[in-house]
Structure formats: C-alpha cells, structure tokens
Amino acid sequence: MKARSLTRREFLASTSATTIATVTSPVLPLAASVTRTAGKPAILGGEPVRKNRPWPDWPYIDDQIVDAVVKTTRSGIWCRIQSASGTVPTFEKEYARLMGSRFCVATGSGTQALHTCVEALGIGPGDEVITSPYTDPGTIASILSARALPVLADLDPASYQLDPDDVERRITENTRAIMPVHMMGQPCDLQRILALAKRHHLVVIEDAAQAHLAEYQGKKLGTIAPLGCFSFQSSKTIACGEGGAVLGDDEALMDKCYTVHNHGTNRAGRTECIGPKYRMNEFEAAVLLAQLAGAQERFERRNRNAAYLTSRLKGFPGLVPQKLYEGTASGSFYLYAMSYQQAHFDGLDRARFLKAVAAEGVGLSPYIERGLHREPWVDHIAQSRAYQKMYPAGRLRRFREEMCCPRCDQVCAEMVMLWASGPLLGSQADMDDVADAILKVYEHREALRSI
Ligand SMILES: *Cc1c(COP(=O)(O)O)cnc(C)c1O
C-alpha cells in the first residue's frame, strides 16, 4: 500500500501545483458544488450535470493535416518506395527522434508492427510467446500470424497489467518471447518483466500500441525493450486511420524488421526471407507528420486533466483509478480507467451505474468485456490441422486447460473507463462534469437500484 500511494504522489508531482494542493489535502474532495449533485438524477427525470456541451472531437483534425493530405495527393508520391524523402521515411525519422529511439519502421497497423517483430525475431511454429489476455485482439493476432503459440498470463487486478509472477509460471522450454502490453497507455511492471526475461533468456517486445509519449523510469514506453510497437489506428492518441510503427536501437534487427515488412525484400532490393507486405502509405504518414506538431502539447493536456480528475476522486472508495507502478512519470491516457466497487455503491450494479452516469451527460463504459482467454480462437487453434502438426497433442491439451485467468475476469467485470483521446483534451470544467456525474449517481445509489 505504501509503495502504491508513493507512486501516485510522484506521478502527480509531475503535474501542476494546483493539483498537488488538492491532492495532499486530507479533506475528501467530493462535489465541486453541492447543487450539482444534490438534485434528482437525470435518469429519474432531473436535470443532467452536463447538457448541450460537446466533448472535444477525436481524431484530431486541423488545416495543416488536410493540407498535408492534399499536398501528398498532388505530388503523385503515394508509396514510400517512390522517394527516399517522402512522408513515410520522414515520419520514421521524426517519430524515432521524438521518442528517443535510433530506428523506426512504419507499418500499416499496430498489429502489423507486432507481427513484423515476431517474424524478424525468427519466432514461428513450435515457439511460444507469453502475453496478456486483457488487450486488443491484434496482440495475439501477431503471434498467431507467425503460427506461434500465444500463452496468456493473468493480471495484477489493480493495474490491469500482466502479473510478472504468473508470466514466470507459464514459461516452458519453448517460450521465446514476452509481449507485455502497456494497458491504457500506462506502464506495465516492465522492470520486473525485463528482469525475468533476462533470467530465462527471452526477448521482450513491448506492445506500446496505446502508450505514445508515456514515460517510465526516464525513458519513453516502447523504447525500453529491444523492440516496441505502436498503433496509429483512429482511436489512439496519435492517429491516421490505420497505421503502426516499430521502434528499436539495434540496427541489424531493425533492418530485419524493414525487410520482413517489405515482403521479405531488403533495402538493397534482394528478396531474402519470409515476409508479408506491411508498408505504410504516404497519405497515412502525411497525416501523422502534420499531427506530430501538437502531439506533445495534447499529451501534456491529457496528463493534466487526468491528474485533476484523479484528485477529484481521491478518497472516494466507489471508483479506484488504475494502479500505477513505481517509475511511472506520465501516461498516454488513451483510456482513463477505474475499478468500480459495487459494494461501496450499496449493491448498485455496474450496468445501472453506467446508465445513470450516461443520463448525466458523461459517457463511461466497460472496456474489454471478455478476456482473450475466453474467445473461440483457443478451441479453433487447438483443433486446427496446422497447429496439431506443429505442436504435440499434450501441449495443445495443456494450452486449453491452462487458459484460465480469473483476475482478468475480475477486471473485465469491474473496469469502467472514459475513452480519453478526445475527452481528456477538454477543460477543467469538463473534468468536473465527469467527477460530479459520478458523485451524483453515488449520492442517489439507493434510488437508482430500481432503474
Ligand atoms: C490498438 C491496439 C493494437 C493493434 O493495433 P492496430 O493498429 O489496431 O492493429 C494492439 N495492441 C493494443 C494494446 C492496442 O490497443
């Protein structure tokens, strides 16, 4: 407990002075004003906390982005191989520089970036990769596309991140890599995962698809392990529709990533290995380059708003914000996530809570409803002819039997989140709306049980 509150204080110390003042106050910060939370709940016919005020839009659009796409269209350079100074090679240089990494290979999606890494490391049939059940399907798709076996380890239910102890328990003689995910754009327990990977001679691929610009122990997420992957899909905090990137410092390994993502053809034009065609196109990079201009400012604004929202909910037992690990300096705040404590709402269930908060004009929602350990792919691959040829029957049987992650189930049942790419770009008053809607529903929890 001690370590946890310290981490949060350190985290908040990196934000504005006003938030620190609020947070260190021993008084429970409840409603911004009593009148906002005392009235009848909107779902029972009262006035909503928030009315007719739109949230900031996402994806972010400005004239610079529109002009960049028009310029690329007119240039006739639509594909990266047409020009060494086109938008894709330029974006790769700029993104690597911004993130503090030596090399970048841009891809058509985050899933493609991850699969590129798996292939570049020579991971394939017979090999196992340990990752989280609480993630985007793209994470395991990248392992399955290489016909390796995704082994899912359970979570730390307070951080929604991989539990390093459970990862270690699931290592076999065929494990080749760990693919930790930085959920919500907050660091997973990376220090411990890197240490156990070293002990067991495993490579680490960071799934930083949600974690643009976030910092941990003085480095940006996605640049700490030998390879890190990002997504620029529309919903992410830097976005171009569909896009992705691999970052790394090892020149030979990053050249291999280039070759793999370029249908196995290297920079010198020799086709030398297995590889899909995963090149980013020039329009996607044009959008990204134009968007990088304000990305740091938007990242800082999300962090300030998140710290303020956390300070507003400090001491409120009904919703507990995501636990952050020691060394967390900032998060991307792709999602602002909290655990719903039904007992503190006197039994008001999560679905009714969410309905009542929505009626107040604030959209909170569950995130992943079922962990990937509960999806049909598990049976599909265990029964597939290809996997039965590549893996011993006993291994596939154990794979199915051990596909059990009760703490992930708990997280799926408890978690509520504000999708934050757009909304956390709002004002402090917008954050007050979120906190007050939550607190208003809390005050009326008895009456809302029957909705
Ligand atoms: C979005 C996401 C991916 C996949 O990225 P795409 O660009 O959608 O393919 C992988 N992992 C995580 C954690 C993600 O959030």
The ligand as an SDF file (V2000), in Angstrom:
LIG
                    3D

 15 15  0  0  0  0  0  0  0  0999 V2000
   -4.8390   -0.9480  -30.9450 C   0  0  0  0  0  0  0  0  0  0  0  0
   -4.0180   -1.9960  -30.3110 C   0  0  0  0  0  0  0  0  0  0  0  0
   -3.3330   -2.9840  -31.0430 C   0  0  0  0  0  0  0  0  0  0  0  0
   -3.4890   -3.1670  -32.5110 C   0  0  0  0  0  0  0  0  0  0  0  0
   -3.2230   -2.0270  -33.2600 O   0  0  0  0  0  0  0  0  0  0  0  0
   -3.9590   -1.8460  -34.6730 P   0  0  0  0  0  0  0  0  0  0  0  0
   -3.3450   -0.6230  -35.2210 O   0  0  0  0  0  0  0  0  0  0  0  0
   -5.4210   -1.6860  -34.3780 O   0  0  0  0  0  0  0  0  0  0  0  0
   -3.6920   -3.0590  -35.4770 O   0  0  0  0  0  0  0  0  0  0  0  0
   -2.5180   -3.8590  -30.3590 C   0  0  0  0  0  0  0  0  0  0  0  0
   -2.3910   -3.8070  -29.0260 N   0  0  0  0  0  0  0  0  0  0  0  0
   -3.0350   -2.8970  -28.2850 C   0  0  0  0  0  0  0  0  0  0  0  0
   -2.8340   -2.8670  -26.8170 C   0  0  0  0  0  0  0  0  0  0  0  0
   -3.8950   -1.9730  -28.8950 C   0  0  0  0  0  0  0  0  0  0  0  0
   -4.5550   -1.0880  -28.1530 O   0  0  0  0  0  0  0  0  0  0  0  0
  1  2  1  0
  2  3  1  0
  2 14  2  0
  3  4  1  0
  3 10  2  0
  4  5  1  0
  5  6  1  0
  6  7  2  0
  6  8  1  0
  6  9  1  0
 10 11  1  0
 11 12  2  0
 12 13  1  0
 12 14  1  0
 14 15  1  0
M  END
$$$$
